[in-house]
């Protein structure tokens, strides 16, 4: 009987701990830049990045990470898409000096996009 109690306790703890590992993180997503792009006052070189965000959908705080370190921050909002994006994509806007500013990030198979606000 003691063994059954220990086994049941072990099974419950294991399931509880593993559930977090399989939970989908709805507040982050990966994307790739193919050109130098400005976020706020920071120029981001081409490469792979991760966006983390927090806050209400109409006023999110966005952290852009490279190799686990925050390299830029911005304010923005979440935009609902009519259908999930078929791939990761970024939209940029050209500035007067011919540089580009990051405007929107769409994430693969997700029906919301990040729209970055001007800073």
Backbone bond lengths (Angstrom), bond angles and torsions (degrees), N, CA, C in turn:
res aa  C-N    CA-C-N  psi(-1)  N-CA   C-N-CA  omega(-1)  CA-C   N-CA-C  phi
1 X - - - 1.447 - - 1.522 110.60 -
2 X 1.347 116.33 -40.53 1.454 120.28 178.89 1.522 110.72 -60.93
3 X 1.324 115.49 -40.71 1.462 120.55 -178.88 1.518 110.71 -63.12
4 X 1.306 117.74 -40.77 1.464 121.84 179.67 1.527 110.45 -63.74
5 X 1.343 117.78 -40.91 1.463 121.19 178.09 1.523 110.89 -63.53
6 X 1.336 116.88 -44.51 1.462 120.21 179.58 1.520 110.99 -64.63
7 X 1.326 116.01 -41.63 1.459 119.71 179.42 1.528 110.63 -63.54
8 X 1.323 117.47 -43.68 1.463 121.44 179.41 1.532 110.72 -63.50
9 X 1.318 116.50 -43.15 1.469 120.59 178.10 1.525 110.90 -62.93
10 X 1.318 115.58 -43.61 1.462 120.48 179.03 1.528 110.55 -62.14
11 X 1.320 117.54 -42.70 1.464 122.04 -179.68 1.526 111.06 -63.43
12 X 1.310 117.38 -42.34 1.468 121.38 -179.94 1.524 110.44 -64.83
13 X 1.326 117.51 -46.02 1.462 121.39 179.62 1.527 110.44 -62.74
14 X 1.321 116.79 -43.36 1.459 120.91 179.58 1.522 111.29 -61.33
15 X 1.318 117.52 -45.30 1.459 121.17 178.79 1.526 111.65 -63.51
16 X 1.314 116.79 -41.93 1.458 120.42 -179.78 1.530 111.13 -63.46
17 X 1.318 116.85 -42.20 1.464 119.95 -179.62 1.525 112.06 -71.59
18 X 1.301 118.12 -36.81 1.464 120.23 -178.37 1.526 112.24 -76.69
19 X 1.308 118.95 -23.06 1.462 121.05 179.68 1.520 110.83 -60.72
20 X 1.311 117.70 -37.52 1.456 121.05 178.26 1.511 112.50 -65.36
21 X 1.313 117.20 -32.84 1.465 120.75 179.99 1.514 111.58 -69.65
22 X 1.332 118.21 -29.18 1.456 121.32 -178.51 1.519 113.13 -95.87
23 X 1.311 117.99 -6.59 1.463 120.30 -179.39 1.525 109.62 -68.93
24 X 1.318 115.66 138.82 1.459 120.61 179.77 1.517 108.81 -79.98
25 X 1.309 116.23 131.26 1.451 121.67 178.65 1.527 107.91 -84.99
26 X 1.312 117.37 104.48 1.455 121.70 -176.89 1.518 113.08 -84.13
27 X 1.324 117.85 0.99 1.455 120.39 -176.90 1.521 112.08 -115.86
28 X 1.320 116.62 28.40 1.459 120.26 175.49 1.520 109.40 -159.91
29 X 1.303 114.67 160.39 1.454 120.10 178.04 1.514 110.20 -166.34
30 X 1.309 116.47 154.07 1.461 122.36 -179.71 1.517 110.59 -97.95
31 X 1.323 115.71 150.61 1.457 121.04 176.85 1.526 108.85 -154.22
32 X 1.324 115.67 163.74 1.459 121.78 -179.03 1.516 109.46 -123.08
33 X 1.330 116.16 136.04 1.460 122.04 173.30 1.518 108.45 -103.27
34 X 1.332 116.43 135.51 1.455 121.13 179.64 1.528 111.95 -106.36
35 X 1.331 115.91 -9.46 1.467 122.39 177.07 1.522 107.93 -134.05
36 X 1.328 116.58 163.76 1.458 120.58 172.88 1.519 108.03 -68.96
37 X 1.336 115.84 130.62 1.459 121.99 -175.24 1.528 108.42 -135.47
38 X 1.313 116.31 142.25 1.465 121.71 179.50 1.525 110.53 -94.42
39 X 1.326 114.95 134.95 1.463 123.07 170.75 1.522 105.70 -125.66
40 X 1.329 116.28 114.20 1.463 119.48 -173.61 1.515 109.18 63.03
41 X 1.317 117.16 -122.12 1.468 121.02 178.37 1.529 111.33 -104.42
42 X 1.317 117.53 10.10 1.465 122.14 -176.18 1.528 110.55 -107.12
43 X 1.333 116.30 131.94 1.454 121.51 173.52 1.523 108.24 -92.54
44 X 1.319 116.61 124.72 1.461 122.22 178.91 1.522 109.11 -100.92
45 X 1.322 115.87 128.15 1.463 121.94 179.00 1.524 109.50 -75.14
46 X 1.318 117.63 159.36 1.460 119.58 174.81 1.530 110.56 -54.91
47 X 1.327 115.82 143.62 1.460 120.40 179.84 1.509 111.73 154.46
48 X 1.324 115.34 -174.23 1.466 122.66 -179.08 1.521 109.80 -94.49
49 X 1.331 115.86 135.21 1.452 122.71 -177.62 1.521 109.93 -135.72
50 X 1.331 114.30 167.80 1.456 121.74 174.32 1.521 107.23 -129.59
51 X 1.324 116.62 138.09 1.461 122.08 174.69 1.519 107.95 -108.76
52 X 1.319 116.62 128.58 1.466 123.96 172.25 1.512 106.57 -115.78
53 X 1.318 117.56 140.97 1.448 118.87 177.95 1.509 110.55 -141.91
54 X 1.340 114.30 157.75 1.466 121.45 178.60 1.517 108.42 -147.98
55 X 1.310 114.54 157.91 1.451 120.15 178.31 1.513 112.11 109.27
56 X 1.341 116.25 177.42 1.467 120.13 179.97 1.529 110.96 -68.29
57 X 1.323 116.77 154.66 1.473 122.06 -174.12 1.523 113.55 -56.20
58 X 1.336 117.96 -30.96 1.460 119.49 -177.96 1.530 113.11 -89.99
59 X 1.328 117.74 1.44 1.469 120.93 179.96 1.528 110.21 -157.41
60 X 1.330 116.86 67.98 1.459 119.99 -178.97 1.523 110.75 -89.29
61 X 1.317 114.90 149.90 1.460 121.77 172.11 1.525 105.74 -101.24
62 X 1.322 116.03 124.73 1.456 121.99 -173.47 1.523 109.68 -111.24
63 X 1.323 116.13 129.58 1.458 122.69 172.55 1.523 107.67 -110.48
64 X 1.323 116.82 129.51 1.454 121.96 175.36 1.522 106.96 -101.98
65 X 1.339 116.30 123.77 1.461 121.67 -176.72 1.522 111.42 -115.08
66 X 1.315 114.89 144.45 1.467 122.90 172.82 1.516 106.02 -129.23
67 X 1.317 117.57 122.61 1.468 122.54 -177.83 1.526 112.16 53.88
68 X 1.333 116.17 38.68 1.456 121.29 175.90 1.517 115.57 81.53
69 X 1.330 118.50 -0.13 1.465 121.66 -179.45 1.520 110.03 -114.37
70 X 1.338 116.21 136.14 1.459 120.68 178.92 1.519 109.59 -68.13
71 X 1.344 115.69 125.52 1.459 121.09 -179.49 1.524 111.97 -113.16
72 X 1.327 117.35 -16.30 1.463 120.97 178.10 1.519 108.63 -160.38
73 X 1.331 115.64 154.61 1.459 121.48 175.76 1.526 108.63 -132.33
74 X 1.303 115.40 154.10 1.462 120.60 178.41 1.519 108.91 -156.66
75 X 1.300 115.57 162.09 1.453 121.73 171.02 1.521 107.37 -101.95
76 X 1.304 116.00 154.54 1.455 118.64 -179.99 1.503 111.11 -171.89
77 X 1.320 114.51 -158.09 1.457 120.70 178.83 1.518 110.14 -150.20
78 X 1.318 115.48 160.72 1.458 121.29 174.79 1.518 108.40 -91.61
79 X 1.308 116.10 135.52 1.460 122.38 179.35 1.524 108.02 -116.02
80 X 1.320 117.46 131.52 1.464 121.45 176.46 1.515 109.26 -79.56
81 X 1.330 115.70 133.11 1.452 121.59 177.00 1.529 108.75 -97.34
82 X 1.326 117.16 152.55 1.466 120.48 -179.90 1.520 111.62 -65.34
83 X 1.333 116.17 -30.47 1.465 121.31 176.77 1.520 107.80 -148.04
84 X 1.323 118.28 157.77 1.466 120.16 -179.59 1.530 111.50 -58.02
85 X 1.305 115.10 143.18 1.467 120.51 177.68 1.526 109.20 -66.12
86 X 1.337 118.19 135.87 1.470 119.96 -179.60 1.525 113.19 -77.61
87 X 1.340 117.40 -7.28 1.465 121.44 -179.08 1.529 109.03 -165.35
88 X 1.337 116.35 170.25 1.460 121.03 173.38 1.522 107.76 -74.77
89 X 1.330 116.97 138.09 1.463 120.31 179.49 1.523 109.59 -152.71
90 X 1.323 115.63 149.92 1.454 121.01 174.01 1.528 108.40 -122.12
91 X 1.322 115.02 145.77 1.455 121.85 175.21 1.518 106.89 -116.43
92 X 1.322 116.09 134.41 1.461 120.68 179.87 1.527 109.39 -121.06
93 X 1.317 115.06 162.05 1.464 122.20 173.38 1.518 107.38 -121.13
94 X 1.315 116.38 141.19 1.462 121.19 176.60 1.528 109.22 -83.40
95 X 1.315 115.25 137.23 1.460 120.95 176.43 1.528 109.63 -96.70
96 X 1.338 116.97 170.89 1.466 121.68 -179.40 1.518 112.83 -58.62
97 X 1.333 117.25 -30.55 1.470 120.74 -179.04 1.531 112.48 -88.88
98 X 1.341 117.20 15.00 1.468 124.67 179.59 1.524 114.00 70.12
99 X 1.318 118.13 6.70 1.462 119.67 172.52 1.525 107.51 -82.07
100 X 1.329 116.34 169.30 1.462 121.41 -178.97 1.516 109.53 -117.21
101 X 1.321 115.05 144.23 1.460 121.42 175.71 1.526 107.75 -117.53
102 X 1.331 115.83 138.48 1.466 121.12 178.97 1.521 109.21 -69.96
103 X 1.333 116.05 124.93 1.456 121.21 -175.70 1.527 112.43 -107.84
104 X 1.347 117.32 -44.34 1.468 120.89 -175.16 1.519 110.00 -148.89
105 X 1.337 115.73 146.39 1.464 122.31 175.03 1.526 107.71 -125.87
106 X 1.343 115.80 122.63 1.461 122.38 174.51 1.523 107.36 -105.84
107 X 1.324 116.68 138.65 1.456 121.24 -177.24 1.526 110.55 -111.69
108 X 1.307 116.04 140.61 1.458 123.71 -178.05 1.532 111.93 -52.00
109 X 1.330 115.60 128.01 1.462 124.25 175.20 1.525 114.01 62.56
110 X 1.341 116.91 24.05 1.460 120.11 177.84 1.517 109.55 -120.54
111 X 1.306 116.09 144.85 1.466 120.45 -175.27 1.523 112.61 -98.60
112 X 1.312 117.94 17.12 1.448 121.29 172.03 1.510 109.49 -134.11
113 X 1.327 115.12 147.40 1.450 122.69 -178.99 1.518 109.42 -123.19
114 X 1.318 116.45 155.58 1.457 122.21 175.12 1.518 108.34 -93.45
115 X 1.320 116.58 127.24 1.457 122.00 174.62 1.522 106.28 -112.02
116 X 1.339 115.14 118.29 1.453 119.70 -177.73 1.512 110.04 -84.46
117 X 1.350 115.94 137.64 1.447 121.49 179.12 1.514 110.94 -87.44
118 X 1.308 117.00 151.73 1.472 120.48 177.40 1.505 110.51 -68.64
119 X 1.313 114.50 143.10 1.477 118.82 179.81 1.491 110.01 -125.32
